[in-house]
Amino acid sequence: MGSEKLQTYRRKRDFSKTPEPAGTVSETGNRFVVHKHSASSDHYDLRLELDGVLKSWAVPKGPSLNPADKRLAAATEDHPLDYIDFEGVIPEGEYGGGPMIVWDTGVWAPMGDPHADLEKGSFKFRLAGEKLNGGWMLTRLKGKPEDKGRDNWLLFKERDPAMDTEIDILTARPESVKTGRRIEELVAAPAPAKRNKPVPGKLPNAVKGPMPDKIDLQLASPAAALPKDADWLHEIKFDGYRTLAFIEDGKTRLITRGGLDWTRRYGDLPGAFAALDCKQAIIDGEIVVLDEKGISRFGKLQDALSEGAGNKLVFYAFDLLYLDGWDLRASPLNKRKALLTQLLAGHINARSALHYSDHMEGDGSALYSRASDMGLEGIVSKRANGPYQGGRSSSWVKVKALQTGDFIIAGYTDSEDAGGIGALGMAEWVDGELQYRGKVGTGFDVPTIAR
């Protein structure tokens, strides 16, 4: 019975061509998402998690924080819960072809019985998202012959503290809350059919030679602030296992930072590299598991490995060290990354376990602010023209993101120097379990501790 809810959704799509999830009907929660979608025309899709699926409405003009704005919202087919995280480009010629971003997401709550209210066509609910909050209303319009059977509603904001009659939220906040990208950035992505085969021998300082059996990883040194020079590039710092992927003759070995071969432990992940157009390659990256907001969480990675859930693993590639007979470690980093994007082109989509770790050049303050806002671990800044050097160096630095929130004091460490408490161990409740989040200072000076 449950799968029938997705029949219309699945009938409209060819999942061998579109990166959208086929999905299943599963236990429901209370999440919502608003997608921005450029298909035959630009519009926004409001989706509310209910009865194991996402109830969906297409809103051509998008939501408004002004209660005076009544926006047409056409009910569409139910979508699978997997769709709540979908962001990418639906191929041209497929149903809904065009780019789509997660414009807003969060949780929602009905202000009555949602089933009865939807049935009578007067549905009030509250949103708690990054952009949309407070009370909202969906009211069904009386059908007209020209509607041709379409189920049309009006969406509008209720009058409460979250309303705003001055700001156009669509213009003020056009970016994805998942990646920070605008939808135009997805449109500009090069089509896979136009990609060129990587030519490693053209990179400056590339050295012809056999593929190394092992490589000493380059490590980032801690820093208090981002570099200010223009010749740096900045990447998101992931919370996972640093890993080298050795690709040779169609097989991939995944080697840990400590030199251990964990290929078998990572399940199906090595197979993600099989389609790359190369005979030999060494790719530096990080293996992670992403949460519902697309943020890497080390705890989720450990859970996935202990449960054998290898299908949740993602490899973020951020450096290319060797390719088809050429050692690239002496080549400039920005040239290595450009070659890496060519190698990965056409093999990355929403369903792929292989992702590219993009970067920002020059001033990294905007990326750092975004990382702090999203609760990411931090930023890694690298000399754009630097070679790959084994060990810890000043050409790679890591800066922790500023994080704030409410945490539980779960314990403390002793400090002989301070004569008492050294640091507080912080934790938070997640799905009924207390999870450790790290250490922070106490704010106590020595006289206070003595008392």
N, C-alpha and C positions, 0 to 999 in steps of 0.2 A: 504493500500500500504506500509506504513512504517514498519509494523510488518513483512513483507516478507523479509526484510533485515536480520532478525535474525533467519529465518527458518533453515538454515544450522547449525548455532550455537546450537539451541535448539534440533534439531534432533539428534545431536551427544551426548547429555547429558541426564542423568536421574537425575532430580533435587530432587528426594526423597533420593538420595544417595550422590550426590556431594554438597559441600557447595557453589559452584559457583552460582552467581545470574542469575535467568532466564532473568531478565531485560526487559526493554521496550525501544522503540525508542523515544527519547525526544529531546527537543530543544538543538541545538548544541552550543558548545563554541569553545575554542581553546586550550584545555589541551592535554597533551601527557603523556604516561607512557611507561617505559621499564620494563617488567617483566623478572626475571631470573627464569627459569623453569627446574626442574629435572624430566623429564618424562622417555621415553625409552632412551633418551640421554639428556645431558645438552644442553640448548640453551637459547637464549634471544628472547623476543617478543617485537617488536616495535609497539606501537598502537597510532594512531593519531585521535583525535576527529574531525569528519567530517560528516555532514548530519545526525546528530542524533545518530551516532554509532561510534565505534572505528575501523577505517581501520587498519588492522593488517598484519604484516610480521614476520615470524619466521627467526631469524638470528642465525644459528648454532654456529658460532665462536664469536658472540657478536660484538658490535660496537667498532671501534678503532678511536682514536684521530689522527692517522697518515694518511694523505691523500693517501699515497702509498698503504694502505691496502684496498683492494676491497673485501667486505664481502658478500657472498651469502645471499639473503633475499627472502624467499619463501612466496608469498602472501597467507594468510589464510582467513578463514571466518570472516565476520564482527562480532565484539563483542559488547555487550550492554555497555552503558556509566557507569553503576554500576561497571563494571569490572575494572575500573581505580584504584579503591581502594582495589581490591581483593588481599589478601595475606593469604595463608593457605596451607593445604595439601589436594589434590584431592585423594580420596580413590583409593587404588590399584584395578585394574580391570575396573575402569571407564576410559572414554576417557581422555587422558592426565594425567593419574594417577601419582602423585608425588607432592613434595612441590614446592611452588611458592612464591617469594618475590617481592615487589615493589623495583626494583633496582634503578630506577630513575624516576622522574616525574617533570612536570613543564608546560610551555606553548609553543606553536609553532606558526609559521606564514609562509604562503606560499610566495614564491618569484615570483609568477606568478598566473595564474588561476589554482587552484589545480585540478579541474575537467578536464580541457583541457590537463594539463600536465600529469596527470595519464593516460588519454586516449592515448596520444602519446608515453608514456613510458619514459618520461624525466622529473622528478619531483624534483624541488629544493625547499628547505624549511629551516627555521631557528628554532633552539631549544634554549630555555632558561630554563635549568634544574639545578639540584644540581651537576650533573656530566657531562652532555653533553650540549654544548653550541655552538653557531655560526652556520655557513652554512653547510648543508648536501645535499646529492644527492642520489636519487633512480633512477636507469636506468634499464629498462626492457631488459632481455636477449632474444635473438632470440630463439624460441622454437625448441627443438630437439625431435626426436621420443622417446628417452630414458627418456624424462621428463614426459611422460605419462599424458600430459595435465596440468602439474603444471605450475603456473605463477611465473617464477623465475626472480628476480631482483638482482642488485648489490647495496649495501649500502656503501657509503664512505664519509669521511669528506672533506669539501672544505678547500682550503688554506686560512686561516684567523688567527687573533690573538688567537682564541680558539683551534687551532690545537696543537698537541704535538707529536713529533717524538720519544721521549725518554720514556715517561711513558706509561705503560700498564694499562689503567684505570680499566680494569676488575680485575686485581690483586691488584692494589693499593686501590680500593674502592669496596670490595666484598659485603658490608653490605646493608641491606634494608634501604632506606631513610625514611621509614614510622616507623619502629620499632627499627632499629639499629641491628637487628639480621642477622646472616648469614644463608644461606639456609640450611647448615648442622644442625643448631639448630632445624629446623623444622623436619628434617629427624629423629633426635634423640628423638622426642617427643614420649612418651609411647602410644602404641595403646590402645584404650578404652577397648578392649576385655580382656586385661591383668590386668585391674585395680583391686585392692583389696578393699573390703568394709572397711570404716574407723572404727577403734576401739578406741573410745575416752577414755575408761577406762585405757588404757595403757600409757597415757601421764603422765609425772611427775606432781604431785600436783593437778591432776584432782579430783574434788569433786563431789560425787554423790548427786543429789538433784533435786527438781522440777525446771522447767524453770522459770526464773525471769520474772515478768511482765514488768519491765523496767530496763534500765541499764544507768548509768552515763558514757557518752562517755569519752574516753581518748583523750586529746588534745595535740598538739605539741607546744612547746615554740619556739619563734623566736630565730634564731642564726645567727651570722655573717659569720660563716664558717662551713664546714662539720667536724664532729668528726674524729679524726685521729686514734683512737683505732681500733683494729682489730675486736672487738666483737660487731660490729654494722652492720645492714643491711640497704640498701637505696632503697627507692621507688620513683616513679614519683609522684609529687604533682598534684592532679587533680583540675580542676576549675569547680566545680559543687556543688551539695547539699549533704552534709554528711548525711548518712542514715543507720539505722539499719533495717535489714530484719528479722522479727520474723516469722518462719515457724512452723506450727503446724497442723497436720492432713490434709495435702494437701493444706492448705490455707496459704497465706503470707500477713503479714501486714508490710507496709513500714513506718517507724517512723522517723521523722526529728530530727535534733540535739536539737531542742527545745521541743521535746516530742509530736509533732503533728502527727496525723495519716493522711498521705497523700496518702494512698493506692489508693483511687478512682481517685485522681488527676493524678496518673501516668499511667492511662489507662491499657494497656495490659502487662506492665512490670512485675507485680506480677506473671503472669503466667509463666515467665521464670524459676521460682524456683520449679515448680510443679514436674518436672522429677527427682529432686535430690533424691538420695537413703537415705532418713532419715524420721523419724516421727516428730522430733523436732530439731530445730536449730536456732541459732542467729548468723547472719553474719554481720560484720561491713564493710561498703564500701562507695562508692560515686556514685551518679547518675549524669551522664554527657550526653552531646551531642557532637559528634566528628565532626570536620570539614573535608574537603577533604583530609587533610594530616594526619588524625587520631589523631588530637590534640583536647583536650577538651576545649570548649569555653563557658563561662558562658552566654554570650549574646545569643548564639544559643539555650542554654537550656531554657532561659526565653522565647524566641520566640516559641519554640516547645510547651511549657506548655500553653502559651496564645492561640496558634492555635489549641491545642488539638491533636498535632502530636505525640502521645505516641509511635509510631513505631520507632521514632528516638532515644529514650532513651536507654542508656546503663548503667548497674550496674557493676562497678568495685569492686570486692570483695577483701579485703586485710587482713581480720582477722576473725577467727572463735572463738566465745565466749562460745557457748553452743552447745552440740550435744547429742541427744538421752539419756537424763537423767544424763549428766555429765556437770558440770560447769567447763570451761577450763580457766577461767580468771587468775588463779594462775599458770598456766603452762607457760613454756618459749615460747616466741613469735615464734621462729623458728620451734618449735614443733607444735604450733597451725597452722602455715601457711602450714606445710607439710601435716597436716590432712585436711586442706582446699583444697589443690590440689587434694587429693584423693576423696573428696566429689564432686568436680567439674569435675573430669575426665570424658571425653566422652560427656560433655554437653556444651562445648565451641567450637564454630566455627565462621566463618566469618559472618554467618547470625544470630547468637545468640545474645540476649540482655544481656547475663550474661558473664562477662569476669573476668579473674584473674589478679590481680595487682602483677606482678612479682617483683623481687628485685635483688639487687647486694650486695654481702657480702664483708666485709673488706673495702678496699679503694674504696670510692664512687666517686672519682674525674672524672673518665671516664664517668660515668652516668651523673654527674653534667655538664660536658662540652657538652655532647650530648643534655641535656635538654636546655642549653643556646643556642646552635646552632639551635635547632628546634623551639625556641620561646616558650618553655613550661613554666609553672608558677614557677617551682622550684623542690626541692627535700625534702622528709621527711626521716630523719634518725632515726632509732629505735634500742634500745638495743636488740640484737638478743636473749638473754636469759631472757629478762625482762617479768614480769607479766603484765596483763592489769590493769591499775590503772585509775579510774575515775578522771576527771579534768585535768588541765594542769600540766605537769611534765617535768623534765629534761631528762627522758628516751626516750622521743620523741622530736625531734627538727626539725624545718623547716627552710630551707635556700632558699631564693629567687634566681632564675636564673638570670644571667646577661643578660640583653636585650638591644639591640641597634636597632636603626631604625630612620626613618624620620617621625616626628609627627607634628601635628598642635597644636599650643597653643590655647586652647579653653577657657581658663579662669585662674583665680588664686584665692588663699585664702589669707586672711589677717592674719598677725601675730603681736600681740602687742609686743612680745619680740624683734622681728626684726625691729619693727617700720615701717612696710610696707608690702611688698609681702612676704608671707610665703612659698608658693609652687605653681608650675604651674600645671594646669590641662591640660593633653594631650589627643588628639583624633586623629583618622585617618579616611579617607574616605573608606567605604566598601559598594559596590553596590550602590553608589550614596547617601549614608547616612553617616553622621558624627557620629562615635561611640567613646564613652569615653574609654580611655585605662588606666587611673590612674594618680597619682601625682608624680612629680619629683621635686628635689630641683632646685633653680634658678641659683645657682653659684654666686649670688651676696653677697658681704659682707655688713656689716652695713653701712660703709661710702658710698658705691656705691648706696645702696637703698636710703640713705638720699639725694643724689644728684638728 
